[in-house]
């Protein structure tokens, strides 16, 4: 399913744009996030939502594992190697793709910036890997902090999705236009 049809791009250009720009999107408006999630569900994507509001990496990793149906990790510990393996082995249902939404990523980022950058990197690499097999995987990060910055993911920053005055659909804007 990885190939986007012209009619799919015309109907949901903003979704295509988020995939085109690296499959890692950053949204800092909760109502816009809700609209995007609804649009993705309408387009037959499986959407998994987890929350990073606790600011605790162990709680977050437990939440993301649970949301995606991965085995529990060791109590009180994180294991990014295992998480990377599980994301690489995600089974894709007969649907358009899988989207993981992480709400309040800024709270975890404040406490564990390197950890968050590793999570983003895992999803970026595995999204590209899955595309090789015709499967779409995207990570959408929600933040209340419009100035949040993440480390580079394959020489790119997560794409910011914003509402442009008068536009019908949201628009994905590369965080750093020089890397687009």
N, C-alpha and C positions, 0 to 999 in steps of 0.2 A: 504493500500500500504506500510505500515511500514516495512514489511519483505523484506530484500534485497535478490534477487535471486543470485545464483552463477554466472550466466552470467552477471548480473548487476555489481557485485563486480569485476569480471574479466575485464569488459570493462571500468569501472570507479572506480577503487579502491580508488582513492583520495577522491571522494565524499563519499563513504561508510566510509572511515577513518574519515572524518570530522564529520559525524553523530555519529560514534562510540565513538569519543573522546569528545562528549558533545554538538554538534550542535551549538557551538559558535566558529567561526574561525577568525583568524587574518591574514591579508595579507598586506605586506608592499612593494609590487611591483605592480604598476598599470597595467603593461602589463600582469602580471600573473593573477591579478584580472579579467581583460577583458577575458582572456582565460578560467578561471573558470566559469565566468558568461555565456559565450558562450556554454561551455560544459554542464552546468546546463540547459540552455534553450534547447539545443539539446536533453537532457534526459527528456524533457517535464515538467520541473519545472517551476512554475510561479515565475519570478524574479522581485522584487520591488527594485528600487534604489532610495536612498535619500542621501542628502549631509549635512554634519555637518560643512562645511567650515566656516560658519558665527561665530562659537564658541558661539552661543546664544541658550540656551536651549529652549526658547519659539519658536524661528524660527525652530529649529530642530524638536520639538514635532509637530508643525504644518505640517512640511514636511513629517514626518513619518505617521501622521494621514491621510494626503491627499493621499500619495502613497498607503496606505492600504485600503483606502475607509472608514475610520472611521469618525464619526462626528467631527466637529470642536470643540475645547475646548473653554474655556472662553478666550476672547481677553486679551492678555498680561499675561496670566497665564499658568502654567503647571499643569498637574494632573496625576501623576503616577498611582494612584489607578484606575482611569478611563482607562488609557492606558493598564494597566494590565488586566482589565476586557475585553477590546476589543481584545487584543491579545489572551486571553483565549477563546473568542467566534468567532475567525476567521472561516469563512466558507471555506472549502477546495473544490476546483473544482475537477472535474474528471481528475486530472493531477497527476504527480508523487509526488509533494509537493510544498511548498512555501518557497522561500528564500528571506530574506530581506538583502540588501547590504547597508551599511552605509559608504559612502566615507568620507575621511578626518576626521575620528573620533578623531584624535590627537588634532585637533583645539578645539573641544568641550571639550575634556578631560582636556586640559590645563586650561580652564576656570571653568569647572564644573565636576571635577573628581568623586565626590560622585554621582552626577546625572547620569553620564555615567555608573557607576557601578550598579546603580539601573536598568537602561535600560537593561544592559547585564543580570542581575539576572532575570528580568521579562521574557526575551526571553528564557533563559535557563530553567526556571521552566515550562513555557508554552510549550516549545518544548517537554519536557518529558511528560507533560500532554497529548498533542496531539498524541504522539506516542502510548499511551494506547488505542487510538481509531483508530490506523492504519494510522495516518496522519503524514507527515514529515514537520517539520518547522526548518529552520536554519537561524542564524544571521551571516553574514560575515561582519567583520569590516576592513576597509581599512585605513592604516596609512602611512604617510611618515616618521614616527619616528620608526626606527627599535628597539629602546630600550624602547618603551612604556610598562608600566606595569599596569595591572588592578587588582582590588581586586579579591579575590577568589570567584568562583561561584560553590557552592556545593562542596567545597574542591578541586576545580580544577581551573586552569587558562585557558583562551581561548587558543585553539590549534593554533600554528603558521603554516601557510602553506607556504612552500618554494620550490624552484626549486633546485633539487640536480643535480650537474653536471653529464650529461650522462643519466639521468633518462627520461623516456618517458613522465611520468605524474608528476604533483606536488606531494609533500609528506607532510603530516600533522605531525608536530612534537610537542608533548606536551611542553608547555612553561617551565614546571618544571618536568623533568623526574621522580622525586620522587613521583609525584601524579598520574602518569599514571597507 
